[in-house]
Amino acid sequence: MQRVLSLPKITKAYGLTSDDIRGVIRLLKSRALVVPGNVTIARTARDPEDDHVLACAVEGYADYVVSGDQDLLSLDRFRSIPIVSPAAFAAILKASR
């Protein structure tokens, strides 16, 4: 998680500092539901490396998969779980206030 958040394209796009990244990781660790990884799915995503994200979403009963990955976004949804961009998810959150 820290590796992805530290990618130059992420830090630049969101203006993240090292302290911001550590804070996000602390927040996620304190509030995230960690699933054991017992669910497997048939190959679904264009990039098979992304299938574990979908399996995790199913196992954790996710309401959304939020990703900037075009291979995942191209699916639009997996089973009944919508797959949305971070911007789309921010709009969903804003509308639900």
C-alpha positions as CSV (number, residue, x, y, z in Angstrom):
1,M,0.0,0.0,0.0
2,Q,2.8,2.4,0.9
3,R,4.6,1.6,-2.4
4,V,1.5,2.5,-4.4
5,L,0.8,5.7,-2.5
6,S,4.4,6.7,-2.9
7,L,4.4,6.4,-6.7
8,P,5.3,9.8,-8.2
9,K,2.1,9.9,-10.3
10,I,0.1,9.4,-7.1
11,T,2.0,11.8,-4.9
12,K,2.0,14.5,-7.6
13,A,-1.7,14.1,-8.5
14,Y,-2.8,14.3,-4.9
15,G,0.0,16.4,-3.4
16,L,0.8,13.7,-0.9
17,T,3.8,14.1,1.5
18,S,5.4,11.3,3.4
19,D,3.5,12.3,6.5
20,D,0.2,12.2,4.5
21,I,1.0,8.7,3.3
22,R,1.8,7.5,6.8
23,G,-1.4,9.0,8.0
24,V,-3.5,7.3,5.3
25,I,-1.9,4.0,6.1
26,R,-2.5,4.4,9.9
27,L,-6.1,5.3,9.2
28,L,-6.6,2.3,6.9
29,K,-5.0,-0.1,9.3
30,S,-7.3,1.1,12.1
31,R,-10.5,1.0,10.1
32,A,-10.0,-1.6,7.3
33,L,-11.6,-5.0,7.2
34,V,-8.8,-7.5,6.5
35,V,-10.0,-10.6,4.8
36,P,-8.1,-13.9,5.0
37,G,-7.9,-14.4,1.2
38,N,-10.0,-17.6,1.0
39,V,-12.0,-16.6,-2.0
40,T,-10.8,-17.3,-5.5
41,I,-12.4,-16.3,-8.7
42,A,-12.1,-17.4,-12.3
43,R,-9.9,-15.2,-14.4
44,T,-12.0,-12.0,-15.0
45,A,-9.9,-8.9,-15.4
46,R,-8.0,-8.2,-18.6
47,D,-4.9,-8.2,-16.3
48,P,-5.0,-11.4,-14.3
49,E,-2.9,-9.6,-11.6
50,D,-6.1,-7.7,-10.8
51,D,-8.3,-10.7,-10.1
52,H,-7.1,-10.8,-6.4
53,V,-8.7,-7.3,-6.0
54,L,-12.0,-8.6,-7.2
55,A,-11.8,-11.7,-5.0
56,C,-11.0,-9.5,-2.0
57,A,-14.0,-7.3,-2.8
58,V,-16.3,-10.4,-2.9
59,E,-14.8,-11.8,0.3
60,G,-15.1,-8.5,2.1
61,Y,-18.7,-7.8,0.9
62,A,-17.4,-4.5,-0.6
63,D,-19.9,-1.8,-1.6
64,Y,-17.5,-0.5,-4.3
65,V,-14.1,-1.2,-5.8
66,V,-12.3,2.1,-6.2
67,S,-9.4,2.1,-8.6
68,G,-7.6,4.1,-11.2
69,D,-6.7,0.9,-13.0
70,Q,-8.2,0.8,-16.5
71,D,-8.3,-3.0,-16.6
72,L,-10.6,-3.0,-13.6
73,L,-12.6,0.1,-14.6
74,S,-13.3,-1.5,-18.0
75,L,-15.4,-4.1,-16.1
76,D,-17.7,-1.4,-14.8
77,R,-18.9,-3.9,-12.1
78,F,-18.0,-7.3,-10.8
79,R,-20.9,-9.4,-9.7
80,S,-23.0,-6.7,-8.0
81,I,-20.1,-4.6,-7.0
82,P,-19.6,-1.3,-8.9
83,I,-16.0,-0.5,-10.0
84,V,-15.5,3.3,-10.0
85,S,-12.6,5.8,-10.3
86,P,-11.5,7.7,-7.2
87,A,-13.1,10.9,-8.7
88,A,-16.4,9.0,-9.2
89,F,-16.3,7.7,-5.7
90,A,-15.6,11.1,-4.3
91,A,-18.7,12.3,-6.1
92,I,-20.7,9.4,-4.7
93,L,-19.6,10.3,-1.2
94,K,-20.3,14.0,-1.7
95,A,-23.8,13.2,-2.9
96,S,-24.6,11.0,0.0
97,R,-24.0,13.7,2.6
